[in-house]
Amino acid sequence: MFFILKRLASLFLGSIVLIAGIFYFQGWQYWLAYTGGGFANAQPGAIKTGAKQVCNSTPINVVSFNVMYGSSLIEDFAAKFLHGKTGAGELPWSMRKADISQRIANYQPDLIGLQEMGEDHDVAETVPLDQYSLVAYHNKDFQYDDAALLYKTKRFEQLEAGQVWLGKKPELPLSLGFKPLSVIRYINWVLLRERLTGFTFIYANTHFDNAGVNKDPSATLFRERIANLAKTLPVVVTGDFNTRADTERYQRLAGFEGETPLLKNTYQLAEQKPDDPLFQPAQRIDHILAGGPCQLMVSQWLIDQRLFNNGDMLSDHGLVFARLQFATSQNESK
């Protein structure tokens, strides 16, 4: 009897070690990749370095919004196991999503970057998918929309799309962060062509981890995979970077080369913006960035932090809006 119990204990401990090893070394991510999901398209392949770009776009309305636990799954989990509490005492997603949807619609966005979304049905309750096309990570029935991006379908044509996973293995789907067993984060990107003008550009959305051990190397990876694209192609970026603009990390992710960044903060370029120091990028972690070989103009920038009528939070982040446009630079036109 003792021998049998000892054998069972050994099998149990061995199973625990095996399961822990599979998770630690991301075995299930490799299994997903090799069983049909494939590895990530972590770098646009349709870009020809040095190719002549069409620089004249029409005005583009851009929204970035971390909606805070935008997931019915998280709400259900919190209701069952956490007495309905998911964070800082905010209202459940089911009570906030209609107002969030209306707030986004108020800005008539052409590009939308959302953070902390759950699955496609959560996005569909926030943005009308009969008007917008959604890009997020899908593997068969599994959906991970944390850094979901959307673009107006009638206005833009999708040429290519993919993800860069913010970890040591950017091509590995659902790759863990730079520290083992971290929260899964990614950069979501799409190559778009404006149907009316032929203007072609990269639009990317991301949500950096809030732990420095992950977001510091994420900034370097972001520069390598996204900011560097601005050397040859117009780029628009939305995201919760968990990074203020007065940090070295921000300098890195924006691709500063001396005093000139590859990606500029639209706040700095905006003709119309709030006259309040609290709204400056040095005080914010959500940013709309843009850059590239074309002239960039920003007519308006703002943050919408309005509460519910009863004073409750709509989200712990404000909605960031920018209205921008690309044009042929004076140097190019000569």
C-alpha positions as CSV (number, residue, x, y, z in Angstrom):
1,M,0.0,0.0,0.0
2,F,2.8,2.4,0.9
3,F,4.5,1.6,-2.4
4,I,1.3,2.5,-4.3
5,L,0.9,5.8,-2.5
6,K,4.5,6.7,-3.1
7,R,4.1,5.9,-6.8
8,L,1.0,8.0,-7.0
9,A,2.7,10.9,-5.2
10,S,5.6,10.7,-7.6
11,L,3.3,10.7,-10.6
12,F,1.4,13.6,-9.2
13,L,4.6,15.6,-8.5
14,G,5.9,14.7,-11.9
15,S,2.7,15.9,-13.6
16,I,2.9,19.2,-11.7
17,V,6.5,19.7,-12.8
18,L,5.6,18.8,-16.4
19,I,2.7,21.2,-16.5
20,A,4.8,23.9,-14.9
21,G,7.5,23.3,-17.5
22,I,5.0,23.5,-20.3
23,F,3.8,26.9,-19.1
24,Y,7.2,28.2,-18.3
25,F,8.7,27.3,-21.6
26,Q,5.6,28.3,-23.5
27,G,4.9,24.8,-24.8
28,W,1.2,25.4,-25.3
29,Q,2.0,28.5,-27.5
30,Y,4.2,26.4,-29.7
31,W,1.5,23.7,-29.8
32,L,-1.0,26.4,-31.0
33,A,1.4,27.6,-33.6
34,Y,2.2,24.2,-35.0
35,T,-1.4,22.9,-35.0
36,G,-2.8,25.4,-37.5
37,G,-2.6,28.8,-36.0
38,G,0.8,29.5,-37.4
39,F,3.5,31.9,-36.2
40,A,2.8,35.6,-36.0
41,N,3.1,38.0,-39.0
42,A,5.3,40.2,-36.9
43,Q,6.7,42.4,-39.7
44,P,4.9,43.8,-42.8
45,G,6.2,42.1,-45.9
46,A,4.4,44.3,-48.5
47,I,6.7,47.3,-47.9
48,K,9.3,48.1,-50.5
49,T,12.1,50.1,-49.0
50,G,12.6,53.3,-50.8
51,A,9.5,53.0,-52.9
52,K,7.7,56.2,-53.7
53,Q,4.8,56.8,-51.3
54,V,1.6,58.7,-52.0
55,C,1.7,61.3,-49.3
56,N,-1.7,63.1,-49.6
57,S,-4.4,61.8,-47.4
58,T,-7.7,63.2,-46.4
59,P,-8.1,64.2,-42.7
60,I,-8.1,61.1,-40.4
61,N,-9.9,61.1,-37.0
62,V,-8.0,58.8,-34.6
63,V,-9.2,57.6,-31.1
64,S,-7.2,55.7,-28.5
65,F,-9.1,54.4,-25.5
66,N,-8.3,52.1,-22.6
67,V,-11.8,51.1,-21.6
68,M,-10.8,49.3,-18.4
69,Y,-11.9,45.7,-18.2
70,G,-14.0,45.7,-21.4
71,S,-14.9,42.1,-21.0
72,S,-18.1,40.2,-20.2
73,L,-15.9,37.2,-19.2
74,I,-14.0,39.3,-16.6
75,E,-17.3,40.7,-15.3
76,D,-18.8,37.2,-14.9
77,F,-15.6,35.9,-13.2
78,A,-15.7,38.9,-10.8
79,A,-19.3,38.3,-10.1
80,K,-18.7,34.7,-9.1
81,F,-15.5,34.9,-7.3
82,L,-14.7,38.6,-6.4
83,H,-18.1,39.9,-5.2
84,G,-18.3,41.8,-8.5
85,K,-15.1,43.8,-7.9
86,T,-12.5,43.9,-10.7
87,G,-10.3,46.9,-9.7
88,A,-10.7,50.3,-8.3
89,G,-14.5,50.2,-7.6
90,E,-15.6,50.9,-11.2
91,L,-19.0,50.0,-12.5
92,P,-19.3,46.6,-14.3
93,W,-18.7,46.5,-18.0
94,S,-22.3,45.8,-18.7
95,M,-23.2,49.2,-17.2
96,R,-20.5,51.2,-18.9
97,K,-20.3,49.8,-22.5
98,A,-23.3,51.7,-23.9
99,D,-21.8,55.1,-22.7
100,I,-18.3,54.1,-23.9
101,S,-19.8,53.2,-27.3
102,Q,-21.5,56.6,-27.5
103,R,-18.4,58.5,-26.4
104,I,-16.3,56.9,-29.1
105,A,-19.0,57.6,-31.8
106,N,-19.1,61.2,-30.8
107,Y,-15.6,61.7,-32.4
108,Q,-16.6,60.0,-35.7
109,P,-13.3,58.1,-35.8
110,D,-11.7,56.6,-38.8
111,L,-9.2,54.7,-36.8
112,I,-9.8,53.3,-33.3
113,G,-7.3,51.7,-30.9
114,L,-8.9,50.0,-27.9
115,Q,-7.1,48.5,-24.9
116,E,-8.3,46.0,-22.3
117,M,-10.9,44.6,-24.6
118,G,-12.0,40.9,-24.1
119,E,-13.4,39.2,-27.2
120,D,-15.0,40.2,-30.5
121,H,-18.5,40.4,-29.1
122,D,-17.3,42.9,-26.5
123,V,-15.8,45.0,-29.3
124,A,-19.0,44.7,-31.3
125,E,-21.0,46.1,-28.3
126,T,-18.6,49.1,-28.4
127,V,-18.0,49.8,-32.1
128,P,-20.4,48.9,-34.9
129,L,-18.8,46.1,-36.9
130,D,-21.0,46.8,-39.9
131,Q,-19.1,50.1,-40.3
132,Y,-15.6,49.1,-39.0
133,S,-13.3,46.2,-39.7
134,L,-11.7,44.6,-36.6
135,V,-8.1,43.4,-36.4
136,A,-7.2,41.3,-33.3
137,Y,-5.6,38.0,-32.5
138,H,-7.7,35.0,-33.4
139,N,-6.9,31.3,-33.3
140,K,-10.0,29.4,-34.4
141,D,-12.5,30.1,-31.7
142,F,-10.0,31.8,-29.3
143,Q,-10.0,35.6,-29.4
144,Y,-7.6,37.9,-27.6
145,D,-8.7,41.5,-28.3
146,D,-6.6,43.3,-25.6
147,A,-5.1,45.6,-28.2
148,A,-7.9,45.6,-30.7
149,L,-7.8,48.1,-33.6
150,L,-10.5,49.1,-36.0
151,Y,-10.7,51.0,-39.2
152,K,-13.6,52.4,-41.2
153,T,-14.2,49.8,-43.9
154,K,-15.6,52.0,-46.6
155,R,-12.6,54.3,-46.3
156,F,-9.7,52.0,-46.1
157,E,-8.6,48.8,-47.8
158,Q,-6.6,46.3,-45.7
159,L,-3.4,45.0,-47.4
160,E,-1.8,43.1,-44.6
161,A,-2.1,42.6,-40.8
162,G,-0.3,40.9,-37.9
163,Q,0.9,41.1,-34.4
164,V,4.2,41.6,-32.6
165,W,4.1,39.8,-29.3
166,L,5.8,41.8,-26.5
167,G,8.3,39.2,-25.2
168,K,11.5,37.4,-26.0
169,K,9.8,35.6,-29.0
170,P,7.8,38.3,-30.9
171,E,6.7,35.8,-33.6
172,L,5.3,33.3,-31.1
173,P,1.5,33.7,-30.7
174,L,0.5,34.6,-27.2
175,S,4.1,34.8,-26.2
176,L,4.7,35.6,-22.5
177,G,6.5,38.8,-21.6
178,F,10.2,39.3,-21.0
179,K,9.7,38.0,-17.5
180,P,8.4,34.4,-17.4
181,L,4.7,34.0,-16.7
182,S,3.9,37.6,-17.4
183,V,0.6,39.0,-18.7
184,I,0.4,38.5,-22.5
185,R,0.8,41.7,-24.4
186,Y,1.1,42.6,-28.1
187,I,1.4,45.2,-30.8
188,N,-1.4,44.9,-33.3
189,W,-0.8,46.4,-36.8
190,V,-2.4,46.7,-40.2
191,L,-1.2,48.0,-43.5
192,L,-4.0,50.2,-45.0
193,R,-4.7,52.0,-48.3
194,E,-7.1,54.9,-48.4
195,R,-9.5,54.0,-51.2
196,L,-10.0,57.6,-52.4
197,T,-6.3,58.7,-52.6
198,G,-4.2,55.6,-52.6
199,F,-2.4,56.8,-49.5
200,T,-0.8,53.8,-47.9
201,F,0.3,53.6,-44.2
202,I,0.8,51.4,-41.2
203,Y,-1.7,51.7,-38.3
204,A,-0.6,50.1,-35.0
205,N,-2.2,49.8,-31.6
206,T,-0.6,48.4,-28.4
207,H,-1.0,48.0,-24.7
208,F,2.3,47.7,-22.8
209,D,2.5,45.8,-19.6
210,N,2.6,48.0,-16.4
211,A,5.7,46.2,-15.0
212,G,9.0,47.9,-15.8
213,V,10.7,44.5,-16.4
214,N,8.4,44.0,-19.4
215,K,7.7,47.6,-20.7
216,D,11.4,48.6,-20.8
217,P,12.3,45.9,-23.4
218,S,8.9,46.4,-25.0
219,A,10.0,49.9,-25.9
220,T,13.1,48.6,-27.6
221,L,11.1,46.0,-29.6
222,F,8.5,48.6,-30.5
223,R,11.2,50.9,-31.9
224,E,12.7,48.0,-33.9
225,R,9.4,46.7,-35.4
226,I,7.2,49.8,-35.6
227,A,8.9,53.1,-35.2
228,N,11.6,52.2,-37.7
229,L,8.9,51.7,-40.3
230,A,8.5,55.5,-40.3
231,K,11.7,55.8,-42.2
232,T,10.0,54.6,-45.4
233,L,6.2,54.7,-44.7
234,P,3.7,56.8,-43.0
235,V,2.8,55.4,-39.5
236,V,0.0,56.1,-37.1
237,V,0.1,54.6,-33.6
238,T,-2.4,54.5,-30.7
239,G,-1.8,52.9,-27.4
240,D,-1.6,52.7,-23.6
241,F,2.2,52.6,-23.3
242,N,2.2,52.9,-19.5
243,T,5.0,55.4,-20.2
244,R,5.1,59.2,-19.8
245,A,6.8,61.3,-22.5
246,D,9.4,62.6,-20.1
247,T,11.1,59.2,-19.7
248,E,14.0,57.5,-21.4
249,R,11.7,54.6,-22.3
250,Y,9.5,57.0,-24.3
251,Q,12.5,58.4,-26.1
252,R,13.4,54.8,-27.1
253,L,9.9,53.7,-28.3
254,A,9.4,56.9,-30.3
255,G,12.7,56.4,-32.0
256,F,14.5,59.5,-31.1
257,E,17.7,60.0,-33.2
258,G,19.3,63.0,-31.6
259,E,16.6,65.5,-31.1
260,T,14.3,64.2,-33.9
261,P,11.9,61.3,-33.1
262,L,10.7,58.9,-35.8
263,L,7.3,59.1,-34.3
264,K,6.0,62.4,-33.1
265,N,3.4,62.9,-30.4
266,T,0.3,64.4,-32.0
267,Y,-0.2,66.6,-29.0
268,Q,3.0,68.5,-29.8
269,L,1.9,69.2,-33.3
270,A,-1.7,70.1,-32.7
271,E,-3.0,73.5,-33.7
272,Q,-5.9,73.2,-31.2
273,K,-5.4,71.5,-27.9
274,P,-6.3,72.0,-24.2
275,D,-4.2,74.6,-22.4
276,D,-3.7,72.5,-19.3
277,P,-0.3,71.1,-18.1
278,L,-2.0,67.9,-16.9
279,F,-2.8,67.0,-20.5
280,Q,0.8,67.2,-21.7
281,P,2.4,64.0,-22.8
282,A,4.8,64.2,-19.9
283,Q,1.8,63.6,-17.6
284,R,0.1,60.9,-19.7
285,I,0.7,57.3,-20.5
286,D,-1.8,57.0,-23.5
287,H,-0.5,58.5,-26.7
288,I,-1.3,59.0,-30.4
289,L,1.9,59.0,-32.3
290,A,2.5,59.5,-36.0
291,G,5.4,59.9,-38.4
292,G,7.0,59.0,-41.8
293,P,8.4,60.5,-44.9
294,C,5.3,62.7,-45.5
295,Q,4.5,66.0,-44.0
296,L,2.3,65.5,-40.9
297,M,-0.3,68.1,-39.8
298,V,-2.5,67.8,-36.6
299,S,-5.5,70.2,-36.4
300,Q,-6.9,69.0,-33.1
301,W,-6.0,67.0,-30.1
302,L,-7.9,66.4,-26.8
303,I,-8.6,64.0,-23.9
304,D,-12.1,63.3,-22.9
305,Q,-12.2,62.3,-19.2
306,R,-15.9,63.0,-18.5
307,L,-17.5,60.9,-15.8
308,F,-21.0,59.4,-15.6
309,N,-23.7,61.8,-14.6
310,N,-23.6,60.2,-11.1
311,G,-19.9,60.8,-10.8
312,D,-18.7,57.2,-11.4
313,M,-15.8,56.5,-13.8
314,L,-16.4,55.6,-17.4
315,S,-12.8,54.3,-17.4
316,D,-9.6,54.9,-15.4
317,H,-8.2,56.3,-18.7
318,G,-9.4,59.2,-20.8
319,L,-10.3,58.9,-24.4
320,V,-7.5,60.4,-26.6
321,F,-8.5,62.0,-29.9
322,A,-6.4,63.5,-32.7
323,R,-7.4,64.8,-36.2
324,L,-4.4,64.5,-38.5
325,Q,-3.5,64.6,-42.1
326,F,-0.5,63.7,-44.3
327,A,0.7,65.7,-47.2
328,T,3.6,66.0,-49.7
329,S,6.4,67.8,-47.9
330,Q,7.9,70.9,-49.5
331,N,11.2,69.1,-50.1
332,E,9.4,66.3,-52.0
333,S,7.4,68.6,-54.1
334,K,10.4,70.4,-55.5
